[in-house]
Structure formats: C-alpha cells, structure tokens
Amino acid sequence: MIPVTDRVVNAVSRRKAIDRFREKQIILPTFAQMRNPELIPGKIKDSLKNIGLWDLHPLNLFRITWKNEPVESGGLFGGVNFLELPTVLTGVDARIIMLIGKYFPTGSHKVGAAYGCLAPRIISGEFDPSYHKAVWPSTGNYCRGGAFDSWLMGVTAVAILPEEMSRERFSWLEDIGAEVIATPGCESNVKEIYDKCWDIRRNRPDCVIFNQFDEFGNPAWHYNITAPAIEEVYDALKTGKSQLAAYVSATGSAGTIGAGDRLKKRFPAMKIVASEALQCPTLMLNGFGGHRIEGIGDKHVPWVHNVRNTDMVTAIDDEDCMRVFRLFNEPDGHKYLKSCGLDQGITEQLHLLGISGIGNLLSAIKTAKYYEMNRNDVVITLATDSADMYRSRLPELEAEKGPYTMLQAAKDFEKCIYGQACNNLRELGYYDRKAIHNLKYFTWVEQQAKETEDLNRLWYDREIWEKQFNQAEKWDEMIEAFNEEAGVLKNM
C-alpha cells in the first residue's frame, strides 16, 4: 500500500525522539512557518540573529524557507528570493522568473525536500534517532540537505552519491561528519545508487533509507512550500493582462515539479514542463546515457512523479549548459553580456544559477518559443543551487577548452541561449503520459519491489496525488504536539 503519514505508528520510538530532542534542544518548524516565517516565535528569531546561514545549529531548521534574507550570517526573513531575467538575456518576450535556492542552508532548496521526508517519520515514531541512521541516496544536493537536516535533528547520516559528482559535494559531506558512500558513474547512474540501497537494507537493520525518488515527503514539501512561494512572486509581479503560462522544472527526483500540482489547481491553463538532459532523454524518448547537468538524476521515472499533470518534456544539451555556465561566471563572459546591454546588476547575479538552474532557464526559453508566448505570459522556474556548488568545473573547463574570451562568449550567447529552438521537446497527450507512467514498472515493480496494484492506483486513482501531497496541515498538528511534549520552545 502507498503510505500516508498522518498518525503515530510507534509511540515508543516517538518518545525516544522526544527525549533526544529535549536533550539536544531541538525544535521542529511547522510547514506553515516554512511557508510564512512571520509565524516563527520572536525568541527564535532573536536567536537566529547570532547564527550563520550554514551553521550547524538546530535553530537553522527554521531557515528552511524561500524567504531567508540573502546574507551569510545573522539574517532573518523577507520576501521570496527570485530573479527576473530580461528579454535582452533570454531572447524571448515572455517574462522568465527564477526562484533562487542559494539562500537556503547548504545553498540548495533540497534541504527542504529532505526535511519533508525525515520530520514526518520522526513525529510519527517511524524513525528513532537514538537507534536509526538516515540514509540519503542522491545525485548531489539531496544527500547534502539530508546530512544537514540529520545533524540538526541529532541523527546520524549516511550519504550515497555517484563518484563523478563535483569535489565540493564530497568535501562538504566529509566535513559535516556524514558517512559517505560513492557509487560508480555520473549524474545519470541512479540504478547503482539503488543497488547500494538494497545492500544496506539487507545488511544494516539500523538504517532507514529516504529515497527521494519514492518518498512522497519530497514533492509534498514543494507542494506546500515552493508552490505558495511561486504564487506570491507571481501575484507581486503580475499586471492586469498577465497569466502564469508555464512552470518549468527539471525532473530529477520529481520533487520540485510536484509544486506544479498545486499551481494547476489555481491556474488550470498553465503548462507544466519537465526538463531533462538531451544526453539522457528518458521521458522524451525512453532514452539513456550519461550527462553533465549536475542536480538531476534519470534513466528512470520517479515513483513520485505525477505524470498525468505533465504537459511537455524538453531535452537540454549538457554542452549548452556548460558553455552558459562559463558565460555567466567568467570575467569576459560578464564583459560581453554588458556590451549587449545587460544591466550590470543582473550580470552580477548570474552566479545564482547552478548548472541545473541554467538547464531550467534554457528549457523555459524553449517553452516560451514553442507556445509563442508574449510579454503577458509569465514562465516561472527555479535555480536549485548556485555556481558556488561547481566552482571546480571552471578550471576543468579551461584546461579542456582553453581560456575564456569575449569571442567565445559571443559564440556561447548566440548559440546556447538565443539559439534555443523548438526541437528536442515533446508535447504530451493522454497516452504519451500513460506511456511514461508505465515506464515506472521496470524500475519500481521489477527492481524495487513495489506492487503493481499501487502502480495502477497512481494512474487511475484521481485522488491519490492530492492525498499524498497535501498532508502538511496534519503534519503541523503532529509537529506542534511533538514540540509541546519536548518542551524546548516553552523553556527557551
């Protein structure tokens, strides 16, 4: 059966978690507080003024929000962090707006997705932090977010990620004290991660695996936190003629794209666009392969992806992403963009886009061109993380391609941004969606021991997705009761 975490299932484990949280002075934020930090108690905000954004301090759980003040230390909260990219950069009339993930702890919004998986297990007694270890299988940011959340919640973390991921990711995980397991391959080698998970299930009974690809807490966090943040930005920027025309998200674990389910309820004409790598076009062509768009895993369809709600798939060439990454982060790239009329203030913020964020931008441009969007159309997407996660790639690219020049910047801008065309995309009809959904069988039923009955429920049961994604109100009741029994907040 497909689980719904809406009740206490193990009172003994829950009591042990309460004791652990009392001992370590840990307070859990509610989903309502992550959505609207104005609800956070004043004494917590006062304490945060002396805590850095990345500090290993339990109160940083309250910084799992899109609304952190964009400073490294002592910041509180404001509006949603976003960047609107002008036509002179995108080459399209549609307004392209990107939510910015850099100002989450760990520098990525994945810290929120991990919270959505771990916190409900703790408050329901399904996870005992005095005994269990939390295993975070990922292609990068999710295991970082999981390790960070684990430390803040007094939990031992085990991080699993491909050995070819950037050195920055491994170094940070090692520094935080997580057990790190490197699996063979690159960004798209997800099955090798799953194989390691099976090995852990068989041999380490104290480990609980939080697989972002089948944990409904992942998209549930985005449904309840990211979607309202998008609505808030749209409402602040819209004009009398505006329409939210599209929401674009790399598929990855299908967590972020889950925000689209909530947005569709308010904007039924909006298109949900799934972006993936051209070198591994799993959704578009049932394809496979390796790629360099770090932050999105593939070669399968995540269990938690509501394919029924996906309107189009775009495939982005990873070479375009790497070339734009240099354009956005090299001095001569900035110099060229300014010569094209791009405002210096925007140019200086382009480092806020990591490699997958660039992929999302290129996908948004394709979407705007395909649907012939105009200035009244708003396309919203996200930068999961920033260039800070990938600085080591710049000297690697220079060693491979040579020094970056104004001439190369001109080529990259014209080819990789303005040159995005209506190719390598697929608009999905009913049976296109069903065919993609059916691909889940080969990963989840044949390899991961899911039930065929549950796979069919995910397609035919029209209420199952809302039931899974929209649990936050009940979770908040359970979090408040948990915090009350722990007594940390009232004794601050």
Secondary structure, 3 states (H helix, E strand, C coil): CCCCCCCCCCHHHHHHHHHHHHHHCCCCCCHHHHHCHHHCCHHHHHHHCCCECCCCCHHHHHHCCCCECCCCECCCECCCCEEEECHHHHCCCCEEEEEECCCCHHHCCHHHHHHHHHHHHHHCCCCCCCCCEEEEECCCHHHHHHHHHHHHCCCEEEEEEECCCCHHHHHHHHHHCCEEEEECCCCCCHHHHHHHHHHHHHHCCCEEECCCCCCCHHHHHHHHHHHHHHHHHHHHHCCCCCEEEEEEEECCCCCHHHHHHHHHHHCCCCEEEEEEECCCCHHHHCCCCCCCCCCCCCCCCCCCCCHHHCCEEEEECHHHHHHHHHHHHCHHHHHHHHHCCCCHHHHCCHHHCCHHHHHHHHHHHHHHHHCCCCCCEEEEEEECCCHHHHCCHHHHHHHHHCCCCHHHHHHHHHHHHHCCCCCCEEECCHHHHHHHHHCHHHHHHCCCCCCHHHHHHHHHCCCHHHHHHCCHHHHHHHHHHHHHHHCCCCCC
